[in-house]
Amino acid sequence: MGMNQTPASERVHISFFGRRNAGKSSIINAVTGQNLAIVSDVKGTTTDPVYKTMELLPLGPVMVIDTPGIDDEGELGALRVKKSYQVLNKTDIAVLIVDSTTGKGEPEEALIKKFQAKGIPYVVVYNKCDLISKEQMDAIAGQTPDCLSKQGDGKGSASHTICVSAAEKTNIYELKKLIASLKPEDTHQYPLIGDLMSPLDLIILVVPIDKAAPKGRLILPQQQTIRDILEHGGLSLAVRDTELKDALSNLLSKGIRPRLVVTDSQAFARVSRDTPKDIPLTSFSILFARYKGDLKTAAEGAAALQHIQDGDKILIAEGCTHHRQCDDIGTFKIPNWIRQYTGKQPEFVFTSGTEFPDDVSEFKLVVHCGGCMLNEREMKYRIACCQDQHVPITNYGILIAQVTGILKRSLEPFPEIYRLLP
């Protein structure tokens, strides 16, 4: 994701579900006005979820997700259906495509129950309306002349029904308006950093430049933090960890006191030493734990390190996939920090990208990345999985602060959490 594009995690995720050959791909192409999905009469053409970022008026930046058929068969088909259901964990708006010549059945009803249970607003789209009679169409659409009906399901999600024809482009514009009407409100309890500062406050951002840093660009958490500082009228100064001490000395000698220092978590120990105690300090990862996750739960989860024993399983989960180097933070540094801190030899399991187990009960602790590549719904789903199964979960920044002995200092900018610490 380039610096001139809205991050995928900040886009509205619109997922299209339905049976094989119900016309999901045709509807996606009609709605987007592009040939995003392969259209074929062969059942099961879409074998894995397909993701496409784009601008969709009147919604704006969106992530469109095409999913495999929910009626797929056989052992491989069952895996494809599971992949479709996993997409629900990140879906902001669901579009269920029904073949109007056959109607809804058990697969569609089961999916609707999932929408309702998860509080996902959804549209039921009866495709191929050009192949049915006017009486059948009226029965589907609730006798409304424009083929639109709307009702609440009473379970926290809005349901809508519309008859369309992807082949003849009938009611496609109305469908787009209907989808747009379901756009969720911003559910973030806090901004990323804006509430920690006032206009014209100076925020120091510590950005190590080493062999793991991507060539020629800043990583996404750094980009988004700078954007939020600008949005709230603040000033940002980015420095490497090797220049932080001199930079702060120079600023303080001129009577300029930063409001906050935010560092890459891997540099926590050095940055804490070089930052005067009266200047608040935290990390990008901790900001993201509060922004799209649950900072209190992550802070409490770090305490589980005290109880780790030899052979205990620890899941280290990342929301993205990237080329791993020999000193990768997730697979190398964090396991070593945990071994050194606990004096134990736990067993580490690693997941990345969309792979996150539904059953985490075998783990004594889950350590998650900041989740910058995941949308808020999916990040909170992962946290809820752990909470429901009574498995502590923390994140990279919190864990690194814990093992370096600066957890309380790193949470001081967040009084609602700091006062809960022992």
C-alpha positions in Angstrom: 0.0 0.0 0.0 1.6 3.3 -1.1 1.7 6.4 0.9 -0.8 8.0 -1.5 -3.5 5.3 -0.9 -5.9 4.6 1.9 -4.6 1.6 3.8 -6.6 -1.6 3.2 -7.3 -1.8 7.0 -9.1 1.6 6.9 -11.4 0.7 4.0 -14.9 -0.5 4.3 -14.8 -4.3 3.6 -17.7 -5.4 1.4 -17.9 -9.2 1.0 -20.0 -11.0 -1.6 -21.4 -14.5 -0.6 -23.6 -17.0 -2.3 -23.8 -20.4 -3.8 -21.8 -21.5 -6.8 -23.2 -20.0 -10.0 -25.6 -17.7 -8.2 -23.8 -14.8 -10.0 -21.5 -13.4 -7.3 -18.8 -12.5 -9.7 -21.2 -11.1 -12.2 -22.8 -8.9 -9.6 -19.3 -7.7 -8.4 -18.4 -6.8 -11.9 -21.6 -4.9 -12.4 -21.4 -3.0 -9.1 -17.8 -2.0 -9.6 -18.0 -1.4 -13.3 -14.9 -3.5 -13.7 -14.0 -7.1 -14.6 -12.7 -7.8 -11.1 -14.0 -11.3 -10.9 -13.8 -14.2 -13.4 -17.2 -15.1 -14.7 -17.9 -18.7 -15.8 -20.7 -21.2 -16.1 -18.4 -23.8 -14.5 -19.4 -24.2 -10.8 -16.7 -23.3 -8.3 -14.7 -20.9 -10.5 -13.8 -18.8 -7.4 -11.7 -21.2 -5.2 -10.3 -18.7 -2.7 -11.4 -15.3 -1.4 -10.3 -12.6 -3.8 -9.5 -9.1 -2.5 -9.5 -5.9 -4.5 -9.0 -2.4 -3.1 -10.8 0.3 -5.1 -12.9 3.5 -5.0 -16.6 2.8 -5.1 -18.9 5.8 -5.2 -20.7 6.9 -3.1 -18.8 4.8 -0.4 -15.3 5.9 -1.2 -12.3 3.6 -0.6 -13.5 0.0 -0.2 -12.1 -3.5 -0.1 -14.3 -5.8 -2.3 -14.1 -9.5 -1.4 -15.3 -12.3 -3.7 -15.8 -15.6 -1.9 -16.1 -19.3 -2.9 -19.5 -20.8 -3.1 -21.1 -21.7 0.2 -22.5 -24.9 -1.2 -19.2 -26.3 -2.4 -18.9 -30.1 -2.1 -16.3 -32.7 -1.2 -13.3 -32.4 1.1 -11.7 -29.6 -0.9 -15.1 -27.9 -1.2 -15.5 -28.0 2.6 -12.2 -26.1 3.0 -13.4 -23.5 0.5 -16.6 -23.0 2.4 -14.6 -22.6 5.6 -12.5 -19.9 3.9 -15.8 -18.1 2.9 -17.0 -18.1 6.5 -13.6 -16.8 7.8 -14.1 -13.7 5.6 -17.1 -12.8 7.9 -14.5 -11.9 10.6 -13.4 -8.9 8.6 -16.7 -8.0 6.8 -18.3 -4.6 7.4 -21.1 -5.1 4.8 -22.2 -8.5 3.5 -23.9 -9.0 0.2 -25.7 -12.3 -0.1 -26.4 -13.3 -3.8 -29.4 -15.7 -4.3 -30.3 -17.2 -7.7 -33.9 -16.0 -8.0 -34.8 -19.0 -10.1 -34.1 -21.4 -7.2 -34.5 -19.1 -4.2 -33.0 -19.3 -0.7 -32.2 -22.6 1.0 -30.4 -23.9 4.0 -26.9 -22.5 3.0 -28.3 -19.0 2.7 -30.3 -19.2 5.9 -27.3 -20.4 7.8 -25.2 -17.5 6.5 -27.9 -15.0 7.4 -27.9 -16.3 10.9 -24.1 -15.7 11.0 -24.7 -12.1 9.8 -27.2 -11.5 12.5 -25.1 -13.1 15.2 -22.1 -11.0 14.3 -24.1 -7.8 13.8 -23.1 -7.4 10.2 -25.4 -5.3 8.0 -26.3 -7.2 4.9 -28.2 -7.1 1.6 -30.0 -10.1 0.1 -29.6 -9.8 -3.7 -31.9 -11.9 -5.9 -30.0 -12.2 -9.1 -31.3 -13.2 -12.6 -34.6 -11.4 -12.0 -34.9 -11.2 -15.8 -35.6 -15.0 -15.7 -38.6 -14.9 -13.4 -42.1 -13.6 -13.7 -43.4 -10.3 -12.4 -45.4 -12.1 -9.7 -42.4 -14.0 -8.5 -40.4 -10.7 -8.4 -43.1 -9.0 -6.4 -43.2 -11.9 -3.9 -39.5 -11.6 -3.4 -39.4 -7.8 -3.1 -42.4 -7.5 -0.7 -44.7 -6.0 -3.4 -42.6 -2.8 -3.5 -42.7 -1.3 -7.0 -39.0 -0.5 -7.3 -38.0 -4.0 -6.1 -36.6 -2.6 -2.9 -37.6 -3.5 0.7 -35.9 -2.8 4.0 -36.3 -4.0 7.5 -34.4 -4.4 10.7 -33.8 -7.9 12.0 -33.8 -6.9 15.6 -30.4 -8.4 16.2 -28.1 -5.5 15.6 -27.8 -5.8 11.8 -29.8 -4.2 9.1 -31.3 -6.5 6.4 -32.4 -5.4 2.9 -33.7 -7.2 -0.1 -33.4 -6.3 -3.8 -34.1 -8.0 -7.2 -31.4 -7.4 -9.9 -30.2 -8.7 -13.1 -26.4 -8.7 -13.6 -26.9 -9.7 -17.3 -29.2 -6.8 -18.1 -27.8 -4.4 -15.4 -31.2 -4.0 -13.8 -31.3 -2.3 -10.4 -27.5 -2.2 -10.2 -27.5 1.5 -9.4 -30.1 0.9 -6.7 -28.0 -1.9 -5.3 -25.0 0.4 -5.0 -27.1 2.9 -3.2 -28.4 0.2 -0.9 -24.9 -1.0 -0.1 -23.7 2.6 0.6 -26.6 3.2 3.0 -25.2 0.4 5.2 -21.8 2.0 5.6 -20.8 1.6 9.3 -20.1 4.6 11.5 -16.5 5.0 12.7 -16.5 2.7 15.7 -13.0 3.6 17.0 -13.3 4.6 20.6 -10.1 6.7 20.4 -8.2 8.3 17.5 -4.8 6.9 16.8 -2.9 9.7 18.6 -4.9 12.9 18.3 -6.4 12.8 21.8 -3.0 12.7 23.4 -2.0 16.1 22.0 -3.1 19.6 21.4 -2.7 21.7 18.2 1.0 22.7 17.6 2.3 20.1 20.1 5.5 18.5 19.0 5.5 14.7 18.7 8.9 12.9 18.3 8.6 9.7 16.2 11.6 7.4 16.5 12.1 5.4 13.3 15.0 3.0 13.3 16.6 2.6 9.9 18.2 -0.9 9.7 18.2 -3.8 7.3 14.7 -4.7 8.3 13.3 -1.3 7.4 11.6 -1.2 3.9 13.7 0.6 1.3 12.5 4.1 0.4 9.4 4.2 2.6 8.0 4.3 6.1 6.0 1.3 7.4 2.2 1.7 7.7 2.0 2.4 11.5 4.4 5.3 11.0 2.5 6.7 8.0 -0.8 6.5 9.8 0.6 8.2 13.0 2.0 11.1 11.0 -1.3 11.4 9.2 -3.3 11.6 12.5 -0.9 14.1 14.0 -1.4 16.3 10.9 -5.2 15.9 11.1 -5.1 17.1 14.7 -2.9 20.1 14.0 0.2 18.8 15.6 3.9 18.8 14.6 5.9 15.7 14.0 9.6 15.2 13.9 11.0 11.8 12.8 14.4 10.8 14.0 16.4 7.6 14.1 17.0 6.0 17.5 20.7 6.7 17.0 20.1 10.5 16.8 17.3 10.7 19.4 19.5 11.7 22.4 21.2 14.5 20.6 17.9 15.7 19.0 16.2 15.9 22.4 19.1 17.7 23.9 19.1 20.2 21.1 15.4 20.8 21.4 15.4 21.1 25.2 18.3 23.6 25.1 16.1 25.8 23.0 13.2 25.5 25.4 11.2 23.2 23.1 9.7 20.3 25.0 8.0 17.5 23.0 4.6 16.5 24.1 5.2 12.8 23.5 7.9 10.4 22.1 6.6 7.4 20.0 9.1 4.7 19.1 9.3 1.5 17.2 8.9 -1.1 19.9 12.1 -2.9 19.0 14.1 0.2 20.1 12.1 0.6 23.4 15.1 0.0 25.7 17.4 2.5 24.1 14.8 5.1 23.5 13.7 4.9 27.2 17.2 5.5 28.3 17.6 8.5 26.0 14.3 10.1 26.8 14.1 12.2 30.0 11.6 10.7 32.5 9.4 13.8 32.4 8.7 13.3 28.7 5.9 10.7 28.0 7.0 7.7 26.0 5.0 5.0 24.1 5.3 3.0 20.9 3.5 2.7 17.6 2.3 -0.8 18.5 0.8 0.3 21.7 -1.1 3.1 19.9 -2.5 0.5 17.6 -3.5 -1.7 20.5 -5.7 1.1 21.7 -6.9 2.3 18.3 -8.3 -1.0 16.9 -8.0 -3.5 19.6 -8.3 -3.4 23.4 -5.3 -1.8 25.3 -6.6 -2.9 28.7 -6.8 -6.6 27.6 -3.3 -6.4 26.0 -1.8 -4.9 29.2 -3.4 -7.5 31.3 -2.2 -10.3 28.9 1.4 -9.4 29.4 1.1 -10.5 33.0 0.8 -14.1 31.8 4.5 -14.1 31.1 5.0 -14.6 34.9 3.3 -18.1 34.7 5.0 -19.5 31.5 6.5 -22.9 32.0 8.7 -25.2 29.9 6.8 -26.7 27.1 3.9 -24.2 27.3 2.6 -23.2 23.8 2.7 -19.6 22.8 1.1 -18.4 19.6 2.8 -15.5 17.9 0.4 -14.0 15.3 0.9 -11.4 12.6 -1.8 -9.8 10.5 0.4 -9.5 7.4 2.8 -11.7 5.4 6.3 -10.4 4.7 9.7 -11.6 3.9 11.3 -12.8 7.1 14.9 -12.1 7.8 17.2 -13.9 10.2 16.5 -11.5 13.1 12.8 -11.2 12.3 10.9 -9.7 15.3 8.1 -12.2 15.4 9.9 -15.5 14.8 13.3 -14.6 16.3 13.4 -11.6 18.6 10.2 -12.0 20.6 10.8 -15.7 21.3 14.3 -14.9 22.5 13.0 -12.0 24.7 10.4 -14.4 26.2 13.0 -17.1 26.9 15.3 -14.6 28.6 12.6 -13.0 30.6 10.9 -16.2 31.8 14.0 -18.4 32.0 11.8 -21.1 30.4 11.7 -23.0 27.1 8.1 -22.7 25.8 7.0 -24.0 22.4 6.3 -21.3 19.8 3.7 -21.5 17.1 3.5 -18.9 14.3 0.7 -17.6 12.1 0.5 -14.8 9.6 -1.9 -13.0 7.3 -5.5 -14.4 7.4 -4.5 -17.5 9.2 -5.6 -17.3 12.8 -7.0 -20.4 14.6 -10.6 -20.5 15.8 -9.4 -22.8 18.6 -6.7 -21.1 20.7 -7.4 -23.1 23.9 -4.1 -25.0 23.6 -2.1 -21.8 24.1 -1.0 -20.2 27.4 -0.5 -16.9 25.7 -1.1 -15.2 22.3 1.2 -12.4 21.3 -0.2 -10.4 18.3 1.4 -7.7 16.2 0.0 -4.2 16.2 -2.6 -5.3 13.5 -2.0 -2.3 11.2 -2.9 -4.5 8.2 -6.2 -5.8 9.8 -9.4 -3.9 10.0 -10.9 -3.2 13.4 -13.6 -5.9 13.1 -11.0 -8.6 12.4 -8.6 -7.5 15.2 -11.5 -7.4 17.7 -12.6 -10.8 16.5 -9.2 -12.3 17.3 -9.2 -10.7 20.7 -12.7 -12.0 21.4 -11.6 -15.5 20.4 -8.9 -15.4 23.1 -11.2 -13.9 25.7 -14.0 -16.5 25.0 -11.5 -19.3 25.5 -9.8 -17.6 28.6 -6.4 -17.3 26.8 -4.4 -14.1 27.6 -3.6 -12.0 24.6 -1.1 -9.2 24.4 0.7 -7.4 21.5 4.3 -6.8 20.4 4.7 -3.4 21.9 3.2 -4.3 25.3 5.3 -7.5 25.6 8.5 -5.7 24.7 7.8 -3.0 27.2 7.1 -5.7 29.8 10.4 -7.6 29.2 12.4 -4.4 29.1 11.0 -3.2 32.4 9.2 -0.1 31.1 5.6 -1.2 30.8 4.4 1.3 33.3 6.2 4.1 31.6 5.0 3.2 28.2 1.4 3.2 29.4 1.6 6.5 31.4 0.2 8.5 28.5 -3.1 6.4 28.9 -4.3 7.2 32.5 -7.4 5.0 32.1 -5.0 2.0 31.7 -2.1 3.2 33.8 -4.1 3.5 37.0 -5.1 -0.2 36.7 -1.5 -1.4 36.7 -0.2 -3.0 40.0 
